Amino acid sequence: MHKYMKHYLLITFCFLIISNQSCIPTNKIIATKKVVEHPLSIGFWNVENLFDLENDPDKNDDEFALGGRKNVDQQIYDLKIKHSSEVLNDLNVDVLGLCEVENYQVLKDLNDAYKGRSYDIIHYDSPDNRGIDNALFYDKNRFTVLSSRAIENKLKNGGPTRDILYVIGEYNNARLHIFVNHWPSNYGGKERAIPKRTETAELIIKEIQNILSVEKDAEIILIGDFNENPDDKNITLLEEVGLTSLMKPMLGKPKKGTYVYRGEDSFLDQIIVNEHLQDSESLSIVEESAYILDLPKYRQQEGNYKHYPYRFWAGNRLLGGYSDHLAIKVKIIHN
């Protein structure tokens, strides 16, 4: 055989072997790039009194209106919106629960000021005396809303309070139940407030039992300002329906919390999930992804209130900060 023909056959043989990757030594590993799913991020923030400048005769909102005792003007309102949009930018979530918002217009102003995303808005007016409501921002490219409603919280032991916002949606074709909460505060005395929160917890439990009766593997997340710590009575009541606060492991850690009262850190703002969001089927919480947006600019750095969240108002005095609560978030993946 001609020597050139031998070379040709040898080259052809090697090419065929290389094409089948059989001539690569067995001790070599071929790295393949794994496609990692981008988790769904869900957050919550108490914005601290996001009111407009109008005096609504049906609401106790006079102090924030033009001519009210806080002396709010357009410049102050614009600063509140600007600082609130900074929080949204730093938190950067796909779904965001909000509380202490007065109406749809302030939500629209906030959404317009935040340039990172264009959220869709879910909001219902609640019967709260001050006119503050819960709301949900969501990125429709990441989360599909199927239905929403306001759950009226009729208290036997008190007047009207905030509704609970209930939203059903889908992420990667898996259904998720979201409850946005703002439970009754200790205004007027803690002992009087605890029974109100007990009623609110019982209302939530009833709603969840109804869901589980028709969807036994339902995946449920509660976000909100609960005005209690994860180990307080009314939060532990939720364990009856398999709910667990993701903030519970953070309790007792120094300088850790979302709110400060009389120098004590607390976790009034929580993310609470049921057992089906903690298993490895369908949707799951990303391990150790519960997060507090605790950047230095969101806390006072000096003075008598050092370490306190840098709030916007201190009574009727303008501090010009952000909120008396820190924002929180968590990540969810589809298995």
Summary of the structure (lengths in Angstrom):
residues: 335
radius of gyration: 25.8
end to end distance: 60.2
largest distance: 104.8
contacts: 1008
relative contact order: 0.14
helix: 27%
strand: 27%
